[in-house]
Amino acid sequence: MNIVNTSRVLVEFMLSQDQKNEARRQRRRQRSDKHEEDIDMDMDTDTEFCETTGPSALEIMLLMGQILSMERRFWARETSTDWWDHIVLQVWDDSQWLQNFRMRKGTFMELCDLLSPALKRQNTKMRAALTVEKRVAIALWKLATPDSYRSVGNQFRVGKSTVGAAVMQVAKAITQVLLRKLVTLGNVQAIVDGFAAMGFPNCGGAIDGTHIPILAPEHQATKYINRKGYFSMVLQALVDHKGRFTNINAGWVGRVHDARVFRNTTLFKGLQQGTYFPDQKITVGDVEMPIVILGDPAYPLMPWLMKPYTGSLDRSQELFNY
């Protein structure tokens, strides 16, 4: 914009100078006789050469002063926020919020309040900053749906790059502000009681791994191909009786087996050392049983990790697996 403004001023200045020079020449022709006209023509040639070769140093300085004093202007696309401000925030009910954001409006507003210190931005002269609510909504919409960045941007009337930035900013804020507060063991006795009500005694959680699909990385891509044939990273999660995360580990390449991931986590070390759960044992038959976790056949059988029977099962084994 600065280049365009400068060029425009220079062009207008030169056109103005040409018009003044032409007016001077016409006046001289009208006042002079033929002899004087010939002389004047020589003078005109000199004058025209001088005047048309460009502005003087003083004129350039004055012109630059005009340019520097011009107010800088920036272009930004004006967009409508009616859909977000007047439809989503004011009209949508909880069922619509759950369908599109995977949470109710009350939960969404609470989340925004918690993340506000990390996400709030100042307005600038170029544009108004996105509100915390809209920034979080953009990120949740992208995470909850398979929509492209361009599609989400069109939905919220923002640019594609703004969507990408919002997703990363919100994810980072959640990790920094909420991860340690929310992904935690909590009330162990309530979890044990919850699993007991479901049929398994003295249980403190259920563990499994899942593969998060990713684009093929540029280096060592084969390490990220999992047993199902696509590129992924492994997320290991321990959950309570309500399916809520109490411990997570993410980042292992997709080729790595669940059991290997598990053996290299702090969760495994804590369970192995007997420090993760309280020392709370019950007697089953003639065996003392500590608090255990449940895993699928991929995990090792340990005194504190129960897994299903495999092979040909009798009725009691089927009941245990159930």
PyMOL commands that set and color helices and strands:
alter all, ss='L'
color gray80, all
select helices_A, chain A and resi 2-31+34-52+57-69+82-88+94-101+105-119+132-144+149-156+160-182+188-198+221-224+258-263+266-273+315-321
alter helices_A, ss='H'
color red, helices_A
select strands_A, chain A and resi 203-213+232-239+245-253+282-284+287-289+292-294+305-306
alter strands_A, ss='S'
color yellow, strands_A
deselect
rebuild
show_as cartoon
